[in-house]
Amino acid sequence: MSKKIVIVGHGLAGSVLAHTLLGLNQDVVVLEADLPHAATQVSAGLINPFIGPKLNIPEDFLPCMRANERFFDKIELKSSINFLEKIQLIRVFQSQEQKNKWNKSSELFKINTITQSECLEMGIDSKNGAGITRAWKLNSQEFISYSRQLLSDQKRYNTELFDATKWQHCEVVFCEGFRAKLNPWFKDLPFSPAQGDVLRIQSNYRFNASNGTWHLPENQSSQAIIGSTWKHEDVESGATLCARNEILEKLTFLPDLKYGEILDHQSGVRSGTQDRQPILGTHPVIKNYHIFNGFGSRGCTTIALSAREMADLIIRNTPLPIHKDMVRFLGKS
Ligand SMILES: Cc1cc2nc3c(=O)[nH]c(=O)nc-3n(C[C@H](O)[C@H](O)[C@H](O)COP(=O)(O)OP(=O)(O)OC[C@H]3O[C@@H](n4cnc5c(N)ncnc54)[C@H](O)[C@@H]3O)c2cc1C
């Protein structure tokens, strides 16, 4: 008989891991304390192959997307809800270097390259032009509310904080997002949390566009999500006026955008890590305690594949990829 697996935290990481383990016939219970500043609650859900100012395609992008499609195809069949959507994203080049990098990169995710005047026709001000790329949008808020309902119906969802005395004989997987820094067993790992703000605005502009700061129209509404910002200090400050102004200023590449009303302004904290890789693994002494964390700004891309690797570790003791395994930090202070 397998032991009960307790998942602490029902953000995107905890929820995807829970369903991955349930799909492998494990006995799972999820604890979620509804703490403020959770990342998943504000995530834009953008999955973009070309990341950062260098427009690098991460090495693991294809396996990550295969894992996402495998995971969400199954859930979508069961729920009849489309959580993972294919989109086109206009990646506005901020410099000639970005344009050169785009021209040299793999054709796999490119749809088209557009000139300055073609950009203008699409309402974009960019002297370096832009690239249209294949991308995806994961509706993570809708997924976690669906998951919460499903797990509650199966009596597998408890609204509570983790209490070590209650779950002594279980496997415990901590999926606490940036709150891992308060976890007595894993707090010394090199986390690097970063706050980010997002705005919901009235917008009739219908293209997904980004120059690093993105504008993502919402389906069937004249609203869009725009963001985001990065702040490593005072990460629990909540949404700030400074971040709001920064987002609006960076979107001036969309000159026709009429901001109308700002309908909502929220912030959350990304559970980043110093080497920008997730942190997965088993506690070196307390062998039934595990961590599944550190997904930073790419959780929507990487969590499904990592959940499969984490499940294999817990059930079959299969080693993790070394760049994700927490053992890479053991012995370092
Ligand atoms: C502004 C912003 C925009 C983003 N946009 C994107 C994007 O476009 N694409 C992308 O891929 N990623 C994006 N991200 C990152 C993405 O949101 C995260 O990678 C992902 O959501 C992390 O999920 P998580 O489950 O690890 O953490 P969280 O979502 O923070 O979840 C942790 C959960 O654990 C609970 N918890 C913590 N401690 C305990 C405890 N002791 N007991 C019980 N419950 C506990 C908390 O209440 C919380 O619900 C964005 C993040 C931010 C902040």
The ligand as a MOL file (V3000), in Angstrom:
LIG
                    3D

  0  0  0     0  0            999 V3000
M  V30 BEGIN CTAB
M  V30 COUNTS 53 58 0 0 0
M  V30 BEGIN ATOM
M  V30 1 C 2.6020 39.2020 -11.7810 0
M  V30 2 C 2.9300 37.7990 -12.1890 0
M  V30 3 C 2.7320 37.4110 -13.4920 0
M  V30 4 C 3.0710 36.1210 -13.8880 0
M  V30 5 N 2.8580 35.7640 -15.1790 0
M  V30 6 C 3.2670 34.5420 -15.5900 0
M  V30 7 C 3.1160 34.1580 -16.9380 0
M  V30 8 O 2.5750 34.9040 -17.7620 0
M  V30 9 N 3.5620 32.9290 -17.3140 0
M  V30 10 C 4.1620 32.0610 -16.4220 0
M  V30 11 O 4.5780 30.9640 -16.8130 0
M  V30 12 N 4.2840 32.3920 -15.1310 0
M  V30 13 C 3.8630 33.6000 -14.6950 0
M  V30 14 N 4.0140 33.9450 -13.3990 0
M  V30 15 C 4.6480 32.9650 -12.4920 0
M  V30 16 C 3.6440 31.8800 -12.0720 0
M  V30 17 O 2.5320 32.5400 -11.5390 0
M  V30 18 C 4.2860 30.9680 -11.0320 0
M  V30 19 O 5.4310 30.3270 -11.5990 0
M  V30 20 C 3.3570 29.8690 -10.5320 0
M  V30 21 O 2.0490 30.3410 -10.3840 0
M  V30 22 C 3.8940 29.3780 -9.2000 0
M  V30 23 O 2.9430 28.5580 -8.5870 0
M  V30 24 P 3.2100 28.0000 -7.1290 0
M  V30 25 O 2.1270 27.0070 -6.8950 0
M  V30 26 O 4.6230 27.5510 -6.9780 0
M  V30 27 O 3.0670 29.2400 -6.1370 0
M  V30 28 P 1.7700 30.0390 -5.6430 0
M  V30 29 O 0.8450 30.3060 -6.7320 0
M  V30 30 O 2.3000 31.2230 -4.8860 0
M  V30 31 O 1.0480 29.0380 -4.6470 0
M  V30 32 C 1.4870 28.7000 -3.3610 0
M  V30 33 C 0.2540 28.3530 -2.5240 0
M  V30 34 O 0.6530 27.7460 -1.3120 0
M  V30 35 C -0.1840 28.1990 -0.2580 0
M  V30 36 N 0.5890 28.0060 0.9790 0
M  V30 37 C 1.8220 28.5140 1.2480 0
M  V30 38 N 2.2580 28.0520 2.4390 0
M  V30 39 C 1.2800 27.2560 2.9340 0
M  V30 40 C 1.1700 26.4690 4.1410 0
M  V30 41 N 2.1730 26.3950 5.0390 0
M  V30 42 N 0.0230 25.7580 4.3480 0
M  V30 43 C -0.9850 25.7930 3.4160 0
M  V30 44 N -0.9180 26.5150 2.2560 0
M  V30 45 C 0.2090 27.2310 2.0140 0
M  V30 46 C -0.4530 29.6540 -0.6260 0
M  V30 47 O -1.6490 30.1040 -0.0240 0
M  V30 48 C -0.5610 29.5820 -2.1670 0
M  V30 49 O -1.8740 29.4070 -2.5990 0
M  V30 50 C 3.6340 35.2100 -12.9510 0
M  V30 51 C 3.7970 35.5950 -11.6210 0
M  V30 52 C 3.4530 36.8870 -11.2350 0
M  V30 53 C 3.6230 37.2770 -9.7950 0
M  V30 END ATOM
M  V30 BEGIN BOND
M  V30 1 1 1 2
M  V30 2 1 2 3
M  V30 3 2 2 52
M  V30 4 2 3 4
M  V30 5 1 4 5
M  V30 6 1 4 50
M  V30 7 2 5 6
M  V30 8 1 6 7
M  V30 9 1 6 13
M  V30 10 2 7 8
M  V30 11 1 7 9
M  V30 12 1 9 10
M  V30 13 2 10 11
M  V30 14 1 10 12
M  V30 15 2 12 13
M  V30 16 1 13 14
M  V30 17 1 14 15
M  V30 18 1 14 50
M  V30 19 1 15 16
M  V30 20 1 16 17
M  V30 21 1 16 18
M  V30 22 1 18 19
M  V30 23 1 18 20
M  V30 24 1 20 21
M  V30 25 1 20 22
M  V30 26 1 22 23
M  V30 27 1 23 24
M  V30 28 2 24 25
M  V30 29 1 24 26
M  V30 30 1 24 27
M  V30 31 1 27 28
M  V30 32 2 28 29
M  V30 33 1 28 30
M  V30 34 1 28 31
M  V30 35 1 31 32
M  V30 36 1 32 33
M  V30 37 1 33 34
M  V30 38 1 33 48
M  V30 39 1 34 35
M  V30 40 1 35 36
M  V30 41 1 35 46
M  V30 42 1 36 37
M  V30 43 1 36 45
M  V30 44 2 37 38
M  V30 45 1 38 39
M  V30 46 1 39 40
M  V30 47 2 39 45
M  V30 48 1 40 41
M  V30 49 2 40 42
M  V30 50 1 42 43
M  V30 51 2 43 44
M  V30 52 1 44 45
M  V30 53 1 46 47
M  V30 54 1 46 48
M  V30 55 1 48 49
M  V30 56 2 50 51
M  V30 57 1 51 52
M  V30 58 1 52 53
M  V30 END BOND
M  V30 END CTAB
M  END
